[in-house]
């Protein structure tokens, strides 16, 4: 029991609690200590359920990190919008107060020569940048259907689906890395062409 109260990591804590429940049951039942037996008989399935929930959460976080992410939970905090081809979703320097999930269509990021296809989030980097300013302009290449989530909704979504935070972090890092590579290539290209 002491080790359970001392532990900081939840998964080993639940394993230790389960072992403690079994030990107390093995001690109390033969001696007829029924209050202890009833208590640990009730705690055993509770600790098992919590352990299974933790393992499922860890699995979902690993899947989100690997790119496998279920957006259906988030739809309850997102608003559906439709825009025509050519529409400017946002411009560089604007205040970033929301992010988008692209349900259908394609959008372009002209400054980086990149496109975002259906099934991806975009606009998330500006929401988390200091000053909350958009780092680039995004334009609709085709008619698009998006689901919009504001900054407060993003925080609420983290509570609903912790994998969303891991997914957005990985997405933002990958995009920033791609942007750095894009600028490196632009700096190298003139030298190579002139050399």
C-alpha positions in Angstrom: 0.0 0.0 0.0 2.9 2.4 0.8 4.4 1.9 -2.6 1.0 2.7 -4.3 0.8 6.1 -2.5 4.5 6.8 -3.2 4.4 6.1 -7.0 4.1 8.9 -9.5 3.6 7.0 -12.7 0.0 5.8 -13.1 0.4 2.5 -14.9 2.9 1.0 -12.4 0.7 2.4 -9.6 -2.3 0.5 -10.9 -0.3 -2.7 -11.2 0.9 -2.3 -7.6 -2.6 -1.5 -6.4 -3.9 -4.7 -8.1 -1.1 -6.7 -6.4 -2.0 -5.1 -3.1 -5.7 -5.9 -3.6 -4.8 -9.6 -4.3 -2.5 -9.7 -1.2 -5.1 -8.2 1.1 -7.7 -10.7 -0.2 -5.4 -13.6 0.3 -4.7 -12.3 3.9 -8.3 -11.3 4.9 -10.5 -14.1 3.5 -8.8 -17.1 5.3 -8.9 -15.1 8.6 -12.5 -14.0 8.1 -11.7 -10.2 8.1 -14.7 -9.4 6.0 -14.5 -5.6 5.9 -11.0 -5.8 4.5 -12.1 -8.5 2.1 -15.1 -6.6 0.9 -13.1 -3.4 0.4 -10.3 -5.0 -1.6 -12.8 -7.2 -3.5 -14.4 -3.9 -4.7 -11.1 -2.2 -5.3 -9.7 -5.0 -7.4 -12.1 -4.6 -10.4 -11.9 -0.8 -10.1 -8.1 -0.8 -10.3 -8.3 -3.3 -13.3 -10.8 -1.0 -15.1 -8.6 2.1 -14.5 -5.5 0.1 -15.7 -7.2 -0.9 -18.9 -8.4 2.8 -19.5 -4.8 4.0 -19.0 -3.5 1.4 -21.5 -6.1 2.4 -24.0 -5.2 6.1 -23.6 -1.5 5.3 -24.1 -2.4 3.3 -27.2 -4.5 6.2 -28.6 -1.7 8.7 -27.9 0.8 6.4 -29.7 -1.6 6.1 -32.7 -2.0 9.9 -32.8 1.7 10.4 -32.8 2.0 7.9 -35.7 -0.6 9.9 -37.7 -3.6 7.7 -37.1 -6.2 10.0 -35.6 -10.0 9.8 -35.3 -11.6 13.2 -35.8 -15.2 12.2 -35.1 -14.9 13.1 -31.4 -13.9 16.6 -32.4 -16.8 17.3 -34.6 -19.0 18.3 -31.6 -16.8 21.3 -30.9 -16.3 22.3 -34.6 -18.4 24.3 -37.0 -18.9 23.4 -40.7 -18.2 26.0 -43.4 -18.0 25.9 -47.2 -15.8 28.1 -49.4 -15.4 28.5 -53.2 -12.2 28.0 -55.2 -10.1 31.1 -55.1 -11.3 32.1 -51.6 -8.5 33.4 -49.3 -8.9 31.4 -46.1 -6.5 33.8 -44.3 -3.5 36.0 -45.0 -0.1 36.2 -43.5 0.0 38.5 -40.5 -3.7 38.1 -39.6 -4.6 37.1 -36.1 -4.9 33.3 -35.9 -7.9 32.6 -33.7 -8.9 29.3 -35.2 -7.7 26.2 -37.0 -9.4 24.2 -39.8 -10.0 20.5 -40.6 -10.3 20.1 -44.4 -13.1 17.6 -45.0 -13.1 17.9 -48.8 -11.2 19.9 -51.5 -7.7 21.3 -51.5 -6.0 24.5 -50.2 -2.7 26.0 -51.2 0.1 27.7 -49.2 1.6 29.8 -52.1 4.6 31.0 -50.1 5.8 27.4 -49.7 4.5 26.0 -52.9 2.5 23.5 -50.8 -1.0 22.1 -50.9 -3.1 20.6 -48.2 -5.5 17.8 -49.2 -8.7 16.6 -47.6 -8.4 14.8 -44.2 -5.8 17.2 -42.8 -5.7 20.1 -40.3 -4.3 23.5 -41.3 -4.0 26.9 -39.7 -2.9 25.4 -36.3 0.6 26.9 -36.3 -0.6 30.5 -36.0 -2.9 29.6 -33.1 0.1 28.5 -31.0 2.7 31.0 -32.2 3.7 34.0 -30.0 1.4 36.9 -30.9 -1.0 34.4 -32.6 -0.2 35.7 -36.1 -0.6 33.7 -39.3 2.8 32.8 -40.7 1.4 32.4 -44.3 -1.5 32.9 -46.6 -3.8 30.0 -47.5 -6.0 30.0 -50.6 -8.7 27.5 -51.7 -7.6 25.6 -54.8 -11.0 23.9 -55.2 -14.3 24.4 -53.5 -13.7 23.3 -49.9 -15.7 22.0 -47.0 -13.9 22.7 -43.7 -14.7 22.2 -40.0 -13.5 25.2 -37.9 -12.3 25.1 -34.3 -11.5 28.2 -32.3 -8.6 28.5 -29.8 -11.0 27.8 -26.8 -12.4 24.8 -28.7 -8.9 23.5 -29.3 -8.3 23.4 -25.5 -11.7 21.7 -25.0 -10.8 19.2 -27.7 -7.6 18.3 -25.9 -9.7 17.3 -22.9 -12.2 15.3 -25.1 -9.4 13.6 -27.1 -5.9 13.8 -25.7 -4.6 12.3 -29.0 -5.6 15.6 -30.7 -2.8 17.4 -28.8 -0.2 14.9 -29.8 -1.5 15.0 -33.4 -1.4 18.8 -33.7 2.1 18.9 -32.1 3.4 16.4 -34.6 1.7 18.2 -37.5 3.0 21.6 -36.5 6.6 20.3 -36.1 6.4 18.5 -39.5 5.2 21.7 -41.2 7.8 23.9 -39.6 10.5 21.4 -40.6 9.1 21.4 -44.2 9.1 25.2 -44.2 12.8 25.3 -43.1 13.7 22.8 -45.8 11.8 24.9 -48.4 13.8 28.1 -47.4 17.1 26.2 -47.4 16.4 25.0 -50.9 15.6 28.5 -52.0 18.9 29.8 -50.6 20.9 27.0 -52.3 19.1 27.1 -55.7 20.5 30.6 -56.9 24.1 29.6 -55.9 23.8 26.3 -57.8 22.3 28.0 -60.8 24.9 30.7 -60.9 27.9 28.3 -60.1 
